[in-house]
Amino acid sequence: MTGTLPRRGTAPSAGTAPARWVDEEDIARLAEAAARRTPAVTAPKATVRVDGPAARVDLDVVVDHGVHLPTAADRVRRRAAAEIEAHTGLTVEAVTVTVVDLRLPAPVPDDHREAT
């Protein structure tokens, strides 16, 4: 996790609820949980930086082989941002998704061998 950036004591704009105090590690867990609920995505690891009422998220994920990577990354990005905004009241400025590995399908056993 990165260190916490200094929070600015700004008042929320009219019509918006103030962001609840949340730890960057808690926000990272929210982002990771959201990524895990995305089909074909596993092993998410998030890093979060909060500055005042805004958060920036970096997410490293593993994606199943054969999945369209831009689509998977977009789904993770949208889901993580929505989850964080809904649970914290923070504005998510950016979610950067990096595919760090591909998960290959399990090998098919060789059923064609004859018993000797």
C-alpha positions as CSV (number, residue, x, y, z in Angstrom):
1,M,0.0,0.0,0.0
2,T,1.1,3.5,-0.6
3,G,1.3,6.1,2.2
4,T,-1.7,8.3,2.8
5,L,-1.6,11.7,1.1
6,P,-2.5,14.6,3.3
7,R,-6.2,15.2,3.4
8,R,-7.5,18.7,2.6
9,G,-10.2,20.1,4.9
10,T,-12.5,21.1,2.1
11,A,-16.2,21.3,2.7
12,P,-18.4,19.1,0.4
13,S,-20.2,20.9,-2.4
14,A,-23.9,21.6,-2.0
15,G,-26.1,18.5,-2.6
16,T,-23.4,15.9,-1.9
17,A,-22.9,13.9,1.2
18,P,-19.4,14.1,2.8
19,A,-17.1,11.2,2.4
20,R,-16.9,8.9,5.4
21,W,-13.5,8.4,6.9
22,V,-12.0,5.2,5.4
23,D,-8.6,3.8,5.4
24,E,-6.8,3.2,2.1
25,E,-6.4,-0.5,2.9
26,D,-10.2,-0.7,3.4
27,I,-10.7,0.9,0.0
28,A,-8.2,-1.5,-1.6
29,R,-10.2,-4.4,-0.1
30,L,-13.4,-3.0,-1.7
31,A,-11.6,-2.7,-5.1
32,E,-10.2,-6.3,-4.8
33,A,-13.6,-7.7,-3.9
34,A,-15.2,-5.9,-6.8
35,A,-12.6,-7.3,-9.2
36,R,-13.0,-10.8,-7.9
37,R,-16.7,-10.6,-8.7
38,T,-15.9,-9.9,-12.3
39,P,-16.1,-13.0,-14.5
40,A,-12.7,-14.4,-15.7
41,V,-10.7,-12.2,-13.3
42,T,-8.8,-13.6,-10.3
43,A,-6.0,-12.7,-7.9
44,P,-6.6,-8.9,-7.7
45,K,-4.1,-6.7,-5.8
46,A,-5.0,-3.1,-5.3
47,T,-3.1,0.0,-4.3
48,V,-5.1,3.1,-3.3
49,R,-4.2,6.8,-2.9
50,V,-6.8,9.1,-1.3
51,D,-6.4,12.9,-1.5
52,G,-9.3,14.7,0.1
53,P,-12.6,13.6,-1.4
54,A,-11.0,11.7,-4.3
55,A,-9.3,8.3,-4.7
56,R,-7.1,6.8,-7.3
57,V,-6.8,3.0,-7.6
58,D,-4.2,0.8,-9.2
59,L,-5.4,-2.8,-9.7
60,D,-3.2,-5.8,-10.8
61,V,-5.3,-8.8,-12.0
62,V,-4.9,-12.2,-13.6
63,V,-7.3,-12.9,-16.4
64,D,-8.4,-16.2,-18.0
65,H,-6.7,-17.0,-21.3
66,G,-8.9,-16.3,-24.3
67,V,-10.8,-13.4,-22.7
68,H,-10.8,-10.0,-24.5
69,L,-8.5,-8.1,-22.2
70,P,-9.8,-4.5,-22.9
71,T,-13.4,-5.7,-22.1
72,A,-12.3,-7.5,-18.8
73,A,-10.3,-4.4,-17.8
74,D,-13.2,-2.1,-18.5
75,R,-15.6,-4.3,-16.4
76,V,-13.1,-4.3,-13.5
77,R,-12.6,-0.6,-13.7
78,R,-16.3,0.2,-13.7
79,R,-17.2,-2.3,-11.0
80,A,-14.4,-1.1,-8.7
81,A,-15.2,2.6,-9.1
82,A,-18.9,2.0,-8.5
83,E,-18.2,-0.1,-5.4
84,I,-15.8,2.4,-3.8
85,E,-18.1,5.4,-4.6
86,A,-21.2,3.6,-3.2
87,H,-19.5,2.5,0.1
88,T,-17.3,5.5,0.9
89,G,-18.8,8.6,-0.7
90,L,-15.4,9.3,-2.3
91,T,-15.1,10.3,-6.0
92,V,-12.9,7.8,-7.9
93,E,-10.8,9.8,-10.2
94,A,-9.1,6.9,-11.9
95,V,-8.9,3.1,-11.8
96,T,-5.8,1.7,-13.6
97,V,-6.1,-2.0,-14.4
98,T,-3.0,-3.9,-15.2
99,V,-3.2,-7.5,-16.4
100,V,-0.2,-9.1,-14.8
101,D,-0.7,-12.7,-15.9
102,L,-3.0,-15.0,-17.9
103,R,-4.6,-18.1,-16.3
104,L,-4.3,-21.0,-18.7
105,P,-6.9,-23.7,-18.8
106,A,-6.2,-26.9,-16.9
107,P,-4.4,-29.5,-19.0
108,V,-6.7,-32.2,-20.4
109,P,-5.7,-35.7,-19.2
110,D,-4.5,-38.1,-21.8
111,D,-7.4,-40.6,-21.9
112,H,-6.2,-42.1,-25.1
113,R,-3.5,-44.2,-23.5
114,E,-4.1,-47.9,-23.5
115,A,-3.5,-49.9,-20.4
116,T,-0.7,-52.4,-20.7
